[in-house]
Amino acid sequence: MVGRITLSGIVRGPLQSAHLGYRVNATDGGRGLATAAVRNLVQIAFEEWGLHRIEAGTLLDNVRSQRVLERNGFVRFGVARGYLLIAGRWQDHALYELLRE
């Protein structure tokens, strides 16, 4: 196993959305694995599960993760201050979204 990907907080009804999370082991990064995993999960979420919107967040300085999202069509739409408790600190995150076209 080289990483993990999740689609959580799935909301049905008029919203039809979910939150995307993923990580790749440091030793396996830079090989396109996260980009491919996100692409595959987005396809399933939109085409098979009928979702309309997927949201994801990254630490502000996590450029590699932001590139993964952008390569898959996600658009940055804001910053969530104090979004997650990481390493003992509440850290800001860049927020991204992808809408089913």
Secondary structure, 3 states (H helix, E strand, C coil): CCEEEEEEEEECCCCCEEEEEEEECHHHCCCCHHHHHHHHHHHHHHHHCCCCEEEEEEECCCHHHHHHHHHCCCEEEEEEEEEEEECCEEEEEEEEEEECC
